[in-house]
């Protein structure tokens, strides 16, 4: 949830840490800080607010080649200068930055306070600094190990100690930590975004691994002091992919990247010879895939909603019962894991705590789970038996757009792949393949009408409440449309199956509560028209997203091109993303970093 970064090398650490924090800011942005070894001890700067607020407090120059940094999403203690990281012990001999939650913080705090330790923050992290300072081991690694044996919870930490000014110690348990390997310089970070400018060579730490970094090298061991041999892997990301280029916001850039992103998701995966799809990474033989009698998709937030749509696609194509469930709900209901059920875990970051825990729960009970993931080398991707990468490229805006549509594209491919093993005819397969090939071009055409959607966004920005309705796939599109508007513009938006409206929510329909109706050209058009009539009868404004003129007049109508019925949601979501974006602009919201949110939720 937070972002941690560390550097040890020959260059001045300050600019490297600050640039790294800017790259990690989408992980949490309510306070930030750095600590750097310099002559005479640790230089620590931290501040409530964005990284730039902390940056304003930094001296012009600060000599020091070893340091750590942090950007925060508050779990313990409100955003403040005192609760900002790094945290130190009373003598400022130890500095710690931390991503995660210490679950037994209460007991540790009580012990320290009982021993007369004066705490200066409300955080769980500060406890680690005091505990490490009290250890008498011969090395910083030993002291960190000794403390972490007393700690339960999820954490990725980086630690400095004044007695060892040439080294940096990092540890991972549940929260991601990746090392960056360069010539005489070593980095540590919560994700590769902070490293990619300096190196393509990375080492992913696994749970329970601790690394000691100096300018001459790194060593990875376990909490039991057993050496871990790690092989660096090469990341295929370019530094420029993390820049906004000429776009005002990452969200807008990523919306406009979608045609290319979907084209990358499709690359090498269309199989015209068999009117099917090619999915090389599933790591399951076709004959074994056919033994699964049911499919369940898990994820959180938009990833869960992509699963809801994906389940409908797979069920329609492969005629296998398929549904989706929020990962946290699934893992805490002591789920019955059936051998004949195939599970998919959806996560763009590949680090979402509840989705990872659901994967581990399935594996613990002997089930088969595949990943649909964007971040290559992420924990969920490395933990699943196999899966499909989105290849959407890095997504920096907290609000997911391109990874959502690429996930839907992957589910269309999975549905086709399974369907062509069963009852889907070659001609039906060909029809979907043709539509998939045409999709990026059609998306480009729709995105070319941004001004039209921007005007609607500005118009609807004046409302504080809104309904989204639809039926079947239309309802799942409504769920994602409502989430986008909520997340980025703070308009209270709710999605409902259109059929449910008259069973309660209709009570809130007024001229001040517009309804966004998702009306694909399917066999439920008339039913949707009836619902729209019921809303209009109560003077509720209606904005319809449709695939042609409607027999009923509405306040605003947006028409998207026809395509294969399973791909219609992809074209219908483009205007909804841009309406949310422009409504947020009109409401002067922080589009890329909405309040209270973060890009990768690595805590429960
Ligand atoms: C979507 O816009 C949000 N950022 C959020 O709901 C997100 O989808 C959720 O946190 C899951 O993230 P993941 O795909 O990285 O697992």
Boltz pocket constraint, residues with backbone or C-beta under 6 A from the ligand:
constraints:
  - pocket:
      binder: B
      contacts: [[A, 300], [A, 301], [A, 302], [A, 303], [A, 304], [A, 346], [A, 347], [A, 348], [A, 349], [A, 350], [A, 351], [A, 352], [A, 355], [A, 397], [A, 398], [A, 399], [A, 400], [A, 401], [A, 487], [A, 598], [A, 599], [A, 600], [A, 601]]
      max_distance: 6.0
